[in-house]
């Protein structure tokens, strides 16, 4: 696998999971509006959403690394050099 494509896949996995965690933050605002809202508790709400995004992104990046662990595997020739 091309290392650049591997890196793009890793970043895409992280961003996709982090973006999905924003839904969880919105759900928190709906289920507990006294503690999580866009008013006085905005800082607290954004902190929780940020932590959720970081954890979800790290988990998905780890799953991607399990699927494609080593882009510099010598047994797989680089496609750019094959042509």
BALUM-423506 format. One line per field, with one value per residue (C-alpha): residue number from 1; z, x, y; residue in one letter. Coordinates in nm, 2 decimals. Last residue first. Example, Ala and Ser with C-alpha at 12.3 -4.5 7.8 and 13.67 -1.06 7.14 Angstrom:
# residues 2
i = c(2, 1)
zz = c(0.71, 0.78)
xx = c(1.37, 1.23)
yy = c(-0.11, -0.45)
aa = c(S, A)
//
This chain:
# residues 83
i = c(83, 82, 81, 80, 79, 78, 77, 76, 75, 74, 73, 72, 71, 70, 69, 68, 67, 66, 65, 64, 63, 62, 61, 60, 59, 58, 57, 56, 55, 54, 53, 52, 51, 50, 49, 48, 47, 46, 45, 44, 43, 42, 41, 40, 39, 38, 37, 36, 35, 34, 33, 32, 31, 30, 29, 28, 27, 26, 25, 24, 23, 22, 21, 20, 19, 18, 17, 16, 15, 14, 13, 12, 11, 10, 9, 8, 7, 6, 5, 4, 3, 2, 1)
zz = c(-1.40, -1.08, -0.91, -0.84, -0.73, -0.44, -0.41, -0.13, 0.04, 0.17, 0.40, 0.43, 0.48, 0.80, 1.01, 0.76, 0.94, 1.29, 1.22, 1.09, 1.42, 1.62, 1.41, 1.49, 1.86, 1.86, 1.67, 1.91, 2.21, 2.07, 1.95, 2.29, 2.47, 2.24, 2.28, 2.66, 2.65, 2.41, 2.65, 2.96, 2.78, 2.66, 3.01, 3.04, 2.70, 2.44, 2.66, 2.85, 3.23, 3.24, 2.88, 2.99, 2.72, 2.43, 2.51, 2.56, 2.22, 2.06, 2.21, 2.09, 1.74, 1.76, 1.80, 1.44, 1.34, 1.56, 1.40, 1.05, 1.13, 1.28, 1.00, 0.74, 0.90, 0.89, 0.53, 0.43, 0.60, 0.41, 0.08, 0.14, 0.25, -0.08, 0.00)
xx = c(0.47, 0.56, 0.73, 0.41, 0.23, 0.48, 0.57, 0.41, 0.66, 0.86, 0.58, 0.60, 0.23, 0.22, -0.08, -0.37, -0.68, -0.55, -0.43, -0.78, -0.93, -0.68, -0.78, -1.14, -1.07, -0.86, -1.13, -1.40, -1.19, -1.09, -1.45, -1.60, -1.34, -1.42, -1.79, -1.75, -1.53, -1.78, -2.07, -1.87, -1.77, -2.13, -2.27, -2.40, -2.59, -2.53, -2.65, -2.53, -2.60, -2.97, -3.03, -2.99, -3.14, -3.13, -2.79, -2.65, -2.79, -2.61, -2.29, -2.35, -2.41, -2.08, -1.93, -1.99, -1.74, -1.47, -1.54, -1.51, -1.21, -1.01, -1.09, -1.01, -0.68, -0.58, -0.70, -0.50, -0.19, -0.24, -0.29, 0.04, 0.22, 0.12, 0.00)
yy = c(0.11, -0.08, 0.22, 0.41, 0.09, 0.05, -0.32, -0.52, -0.77, -0.48, -0.36, 0.02, 0.08, -0.13, -0.19, -0.18, -0.35, -0.31, 0.04, 0.12, -0.01, 0.20, 0.51, 0.43, 0.42, 0.73, 0.92, 0.81, 0.91, 1.25, 1.33, 1.24, 1.45, 1.75, 1.71, 1.70, 2.01, 2.19, 2.12, 2.24, 2.56, 2.62, 2.58, 2.94, 2.92, 2.66, 2.37, 2.07, 2.07, 2.20, 2.07, 1.70, 1.48, 1.73, 1.87, 1.52, 1.42, 1.71, 1.59, 1.24, 1.37, 1.56, 1.21, 1.14, 1.41, 1.25, 0.91, 1.05, 1.26, 0.97, 0.73, 0.99, 1.06, 0.69, 0.65, 0.96, 0.81, 0.48, 0.66, 0.84, 0.52, 0.35, 0.00)
aa = c(X, X, X, X, X, X, X, X, X, X, X, X, X, X, X, X, X, X, X, X, X, X, X, X, X, X, X, X, X, X, X, X, X, X, X, X, X, X, X, X, X, X, X, X, X, X, X, X, X, X, X, X, X, X, X, X, X, X, X, X, X, X, X, X, X, X, X, X, X, X, X, X, X, X, X, X, X, X, X, X, X, X, X)
//
